[in-house]
Every structure is written in structure tokens, then in C-alpha cells.
Amino acid sequence: MELHDLKPNPGSTSARKRVGRGHGSGLVKTSGRGQKGQLARTGHSKMPVWFEGSPSKTNTFKRAPYKRGVGFSNPNAIEWVEINLNRLEEWEGNEINPKTLLENGLLKNLNKPVKLLGIGEVSRAFVVSVHRASASVKQKIEAAGGSVTETLDRKVKSERKASKMKPKQAS
């Protein structure tokens, strides 16, 4: 296939409208723009999308009430990788931690902390060591004879944040 062989699909392109070219064309006097008005004038297509006709009229979007608090995203929010118990049932070993989850393809990388959620049942004992685990997960795994340890400690995080803040010196 060469460049000269390339053609658009049939029906995807059409010839441009030739306006004002005689009565047989059907687009004669006003060339399909209607009678007078701003839309009949040249250059009307260069108007901004929000323009509504008059410089003294307040735009619709400016008349709408301003909603505070909409669209805020917390820059300190932790983005979790959530894994349910039903995905661990076909698991080979008994030990579960982020590295083994990565090796078995349940995690793409170790950049985000892992949270274990309680959808599904557990039939055997697991030794789980993840960043967070829901209360139902702890209950189900401990009932099956396993153990759950959470490695992300909230106190450590708040202490780290407090150490970054410098006390103000009296002047």
C-alpha cells in the first residue's frame, strides 16, 4: 500500500456547500443563513461559546449560584489498592503480604498501600501482613485460624507530620 492508495471511507466526506451560485442550487439570496441578525453576518462563527448576544447581559453561567466546596480533592488523601478475600481463595501459599501479592499478579507495583476487604469467605488459615485490613477480614481470617497484622500505623504518620512542622520562635 502506497500513500496514493489511501482514500477516505465511502460516505465519510462530502463536497462543500457552494452558496449564492444561482437559483437552481437552492442556496441563493441569503445563502442558508436566514434573514438578518448576528448569525447572518460574516464573522459570527468566531464568537466564544459562552457568548449570548449582548455585552450588557449577564451570561447564564455567571447567573448560576456559586457552589463552594464542590470539586475539592484532598492533596493528602491516601490512594489504596483494594483486594477482596475472594481473590485470595485460589492462593497457593499461606503467607500474604504486598511482595507476594505483586509476585502473583494481584498488584501492579508497590507504590500504593494495600487494603484487604471482606467480600468472600476464607476456608483456610492465612498469615496476613498488609497496610490495612477491614474489621470483617480480621474476624474471618482469625476464625479460620490465621492472623492479621497491619503495617501502616496512624500514630507514626501523625508523628512524622508533627516533626515536619517547625515551632514559631518568639520575637
MITI-431714 format. One line per 4 residues: for each residue z, x, y negated of N, C-alpha, C. Coordinates in steps of 0.1 Angstrom, whole numbers, plus 5000, padded with zeros to 4 digits. Each point is the difference from the previous one (the first is absolute). Example, Ala and Ser with C-alpha at 12.3 -4.5 7.8 and 13.67 -1.06 7.14 Angstrom:
# MITI-431714
5078:5132:5057:5000:4991:4988:5000:5009:4988 ~ 4993:4996:4989:5000:5009:4989:5008:4992:4989
# end
This chain:
# MITI-431714
5000:5008:5012:5000:4992:4988:5000:5009:4988 ~ 4991:4997:4990:4999:5007:4988:5004:4991:4988 ~ 5002:5006:4988:5004:4992:4989:4991:4989:4996 ~ 4987:5003:5002:4990:4989:4996:4999:4989:5010
5007:5001:5012:5001:4989:5010:5011:4990:4997 ~ 5009:5004:4991:5012:4991:4997:4995:4989:4991 ~ 5004:4988:5004:4997:4988:4992:5012:4990:5001 ~ 5002:4992:4989:5011:4991:5000:4998:4989:5010
5011:4994:5005:4999:4989:5010:4992:4988:4994 ~ 4992:4993:5008:4993:4989:4994:5009:4989:4994 ~ 4997:4996:4988:5008:4990:4993:5011:5006:4992 ~ 5003:5013:5001:5011:5005:4992:4996:5003:4986
4988:5002:4997:4995:5003:4986:4990:4989:4996 ~ 4999:4997:4987:4991:4991:4995:4994:5005:4987 ~ 4988:4995:4996:4994:5005:4988:5008:4994:4988 ~ 5000:5008:4989:5008:4996:4988:4994:4988:4994
5008:4992:4993:4995:4988:4993:4992:5005:4987 ~ 4988:4996:4999:4992:5003:4988:5000:4988:4992 ~ 5009:5000:4989:5002:4988:4992:4991:5001:4987 ~ 4997:4988:4995:4992:4999:4988:4986:5004:5002
4994:4997:5012:4986:5004:5003:4991:4988:5003 ~ 5001:4990:4992:4991:4989:5002:5006:4988:5007 ~ 4994:4988:4997:5006:4987:5005:5000:4999:5015 ~ 4991:5007:5007:5000:4999:5015:5012:5007:5006
5006:5008:4993:5011:5008:5006:5013:4991:5001 ~ 5001:4990:4992:5012:4992:5000:5012:5006:4991 ~ 4998:5012:4995:5010:5006:4992:4993:5004:4987 ~ 4998:4990:4991:4992:5002:4989:5008:5001:4987
5002:4989:4993:5006:5000:4987:5013:5007:4998 ~ 5010:4996:5007:5013:5006:4999:5003:5010:5011 ~ 4990:5002:5009:5001:5010:5011:5012:4998:5009 ~ 5004:4988:5002:5011:4997:5010:5014:5002:4994
5001:5003:4987:5013:5002:4994:5006:4987:4993 ~ 4993:4990:5000:5005:4988:4993:4998:5000:4985 ~ 5006:4990:4993:4998:4999:4986:5011:5007:4992 ~ 4996:5009:4992:5009:5007:4991:5014:5005:5006
5009:5002:4992:5013:5005:5005:5001:5015:5003 ~ 5012:5005:5002:5001:5014:5002:4993:5005:5013 ~ 5000:4992:5010:4994:5004:5013:4985:5000:4999 ~ 4994:4994:4990:4985:5001:4998:4996:5012:4992
5009:5007:4994:4997:5011:4991:4999:5013:5009 ~ 4993:5010:4994:4999:5013:5007:5014:5007:4999 ~ 5003:5008:5010:5012:5007:5000:5012:4993:5004 ~ 4999:4987:5005:5012:4993:5004:5006:5005:5013
4992:5007:5008:5005:5005:5013:5009:5012:4998 ~ 5001:5005:4987:5009:5012:4998:5014:4996:4996 ~ 5003:4987:5000:5013:4995:4997:5010:5004:5010 ~ 5012:5003:4997:5010:5003:5010:5003:4988:5008
5005:5002:5012:5002:4989:5010:5010:4990:4994 ~ 5010:5004:4993:5011:4991:4995:4996:4993:4987 ~ 4988:5003:4994:4997:4994:4987:4997:4986:5002 ~ 5006:4991:4991:4999:4986:5001:4994:4993:4987
4992:5008:4993:4992:4993:4989:5004:5002:4986 ~ 5013:5001:4997:5004:5001:4986:5009:5011:4998 ~ 4999:5007:4989:5009:5011:4998:5014:4995:4995 ~ 5001:4988:4995:5013:4995:4996:5008:4993:5011
4993:4997:5011:5006:4992:5011:5008:5010:5009 ~ 5012:4996:5003:5008:5009:5009:4994:4998:5015 ~ 4998:5011:5007:4995:4999:5013:5009:4993:5010 ~ 4994:4995:5010:5008:4993:5010:5011:5009:5007
4996:5012:5003:5009:5009:5007:5012:5004:4990 ~ 4997:5000:4987:5011:5003:4991:5009:4988:4998 ~ 4995:4988:5002:5008:4988:4998:5009:4997:5013 ~ 4997:5006:5011:5008:4998:5012:5013:5007:4998
5011:4995:5006:5013:5006:4998:5001:5013:5007 ~ 5007:5009:4994:5002:5013:5005:5012:5000:5010 ~ 4997:5004:5013:5010:4999:5010:5006:5014:5002 ~ 5013:5001:4996:5006:5013:5002:5005:5002:5014
4999:5013:5004:5005:5003:5014:4990:4999:5011 ~ 4988:4994:4996:4989:4999:5011:4993:5013:5000 ~ 4998:5005:5012:4992:5012:5002:5008:5013:5000 ~ 5013:4999:5000:5008:5012:5000:5000:5006:5015
4999:5012:5001:5001:5006:5013:5010:5012:4999 ~ 5010:5000:5008:5011:5009:4999:4995:5014:5004 ~ 5001:5010:4991:4995:5013:5004:5009:5007:5010 ~ 5012:4996:5002:5010:5006:5009:5000:4993:5014
4992:4990:5002:5000:4992:5012:4996:5009:5012 ~ 5006:4998:5011:4997:5007:5012:4990:4992:5008 ~ 4989:5006:5004:4990:4993:5008:5002:5004:5014 ~ 5003:4990:5008:5004:5002:5014:4988:4998:5010
5001:5007:5011:4990:4997:5011:5009:4992:5010 ~ 4995:4987:5002:5008:4991:5008:4994:4999:5014 ~ 5009:5002:5010:4996:4999:5014:5008:4990:5007 ~ 4994:4991:5008:5008:4990:5007:5003:5005:5014
5011:4994:5006:5004:5003:5013:4990:4998:5011 ~ 4992:4989:4998:4990:4997:5011:4990:5011:5001 ~ 4998:5009:4990:4991:5012:5002:5006:5011:5008 ~ 5013:4999:5001:5007:5011:5008:5002:4997:5015
4996:4987:5004:5002:4997:5014:4991:5008:5009 ~ 4988:5003:4996:4991:5007:5009:5002:5015:4998 ~ 5011:5004:4994:5004:5014:4997:5003:5007:5012 ~ 4995:5013:5002:5003:5008:5012:5014:5005:5000
5004:5008:4990:5014:5006:5000:5011:4991:4996 ~ 5012:5005:4999:5012:4993:4995:5003:5004:4986 ~ 4996:5011:4995:5004:5005:4987:4989:4996:4990 ~ 5005:4993:4989:4992:4996:4989:5004:5006:4987
4991:5007:4994:5003:5006:4986:4986:5001:4993 ~ 4999:5003:4987:4988:5000:4994:4989:5010:5006 ~ 5005:5012:5005:4991:5009:5006:4993:4995:5013 ~ 5009:4993:5008:4994:4994:5012:4991:4989:4997
5003:4992:4990:4991:4989:4995:4987:5005:4996 ~ 5000:5012:4993:4988:5006:4995:4991:5005:5012 ~ 5007:5006:5009:4993:5006:5012:4993:4989:5008 ~ 5006:4988:5001:4995:4989:5008:4991:4990:4992
4997:5004:4987:4990:4992:4992:5005:4988:4993 ~ 5014:4998:5000:5005:4989:4993:5002:5003:4985 ~ 5000:5012:4996:5000:5005:4986:4988:5008:4997 ~ 4995:4999:4987:4988:5008:4996:5005:5014:4996
5012:5000:4992:5005:5013:4996:5015:4997:4997 ~ 5007:5011:4996:5015:4999:4998:5003:4999:4986 ~ 4991:4996:4991:5003:4999:4986:5009:4989:4996 ~ 5000:4989:5007:5008:4988:4996:5011:4998:5011
5012:4995:4995:5011:4998:5010:4997:4988:5009 ~ 5006:5000:5012:4997:4990:5010:5011:4990:5001 ~ 4997:4987:5000:5010:4990:5002:4996:4992:5013 ~ 5010:4998:5009:4998:4993:5012:5004:4986:4998
4991:4990:5004:5002:4986:4998:5002:4993:5014 ~ 5006:4988:5000:5005:4994:5012:4991:4990:5007 ~ 4987:5000:4997:4991:4991:5007:4997:5005:5014 ~ 5003:4993:5010:4999:5004:5014:5013:5002:5007
4999:5003:5013:5012:5002:5008:5000:5014:5006 ~ 5012:5004:5004:5002:5013:5006:5005:4999:5015 ~ 4993:5006:5009:5004:4999:5014:5007:5012:5006 ~ 4999:5011:4992:5007:5013:5005:5007:5007:4988
5008:5010:5003:5007:5007:4990:4992:5010:4993 ~ 5001:5000:4987:4993:5010:4991:5010:5007:4992 ~ 4997:5013:4997:5008:5008:4991:4991:5001:4987 ~ 5004:4992:4990:4992:4999:4988:5006:5007:4989
4992:5008:4993:5004:5007:4988:4989:4998:4989 ~ 5002:4990:4992:4990:4997:4989:5007:5000:4987 ~ 4992:4999:4989:5006:4999:4987:5008:4987:4997 ~ 4995:4989:5005:5007:4987:4999:4997:4992:5012
5010:4991:5003:4998:4990:5011:5007:4987:4996 ~ 4993:4989:5003:5006:4987:4996:5012:4997:5009 ~ 5008:4991:4996:5012:4997:5008:4997:4994:5014 ~ 4989:4992:5000:4996:4994:5013:4995:5011:5010
4994:5011:4995:4995:5011:5008:5012:5007:5006 ~ 5010:5003:4992:5012:5006:5005:5007:4992:5011 ~ 5001:4987:4997:5006:4991:5010:4992:5000:5013 ~ 4987:4999:5000:4992:4999:5012:5000:5013:5008
4999:5012:4993:5000:5013:5007:5013:5003:5006 ~ 5011:4997:4992:5014:5003:5005:5003:4991:5012 ~ 4995:4987:5000:5002:4991:5011:4993:5005:5013 ~ 4988:5007:4998:4993:5006:5011:5006:5013:5005
5010:5005:4993:5006:5013:5004:4996:5012:4992 ~ 4992:4998:4990:4995:5011:4992:5009:5003:4988 ~ 4995:5009:4991:5007:5003:4987:4990:5001:4989 ~ 5006:4997:4988:4991:5000:4987:5007:5009:4990
4993:5009:4994:5006:5008:4989:4990:4999:4989 ~ 5006:4998:4988:4992:5000:4988:5001:5013:4993 ~ 4989:5006:4996:5000:5014:4995:5000:5000:4984 ~ 4995:4989:4994:5000:4999:4985:5012:4994:4995
5008:5008:4993:5013:4995:4995:4999:4997:4985 ~ 5005:4988:4997:4999:4995:4986:5009:5009:4991 ~ 5012:5003:5005:5009:5008:4992:4994:5013:4996 ~ 4993:5007:5009:4994:5013:4998:4990:4998:4988
4992:4990:5001:4990:4997:4990:5006:4998:4986 ~ 5011:4992:5000:5006:4997:4987:5007:5013:4994 ~ 5006:5008:5009:5006:5013:4996:4989:5009:4994 ~ 4988:5001:5007:4989:5008:4995:4996:4995:4986
4999:4987:4998:4996:4995:4987:5010:5003:4990 ~ 5013:4999:5003:5011:5003:4991:5000:5015:4996 ~ 4996:5009:5009:5000:5014:4997:4989:5004:4991 ~ 4989:4992:4999:4989:5003:4992:5003:4996:4985
5009:4990:4999:5003:4995:4986:5010:5010:4994 ~ 4996:5005:4988:5009:5010:4993:5009:4992:4991 ~ 5013:5004:5000:5010:4994:4991:4997:5004:4985 ~ 5002:4991:4991:4998:5002:4986:5011:5009:4995
4997:5010:4992:5010:5008:4994:5004:4995:4986 ~ 5013:5000:4998:5005:4995:4986:4996:5010:4990 ~ 4996:4995:4988:4996:5010:4989:5010:5000:4989
# end
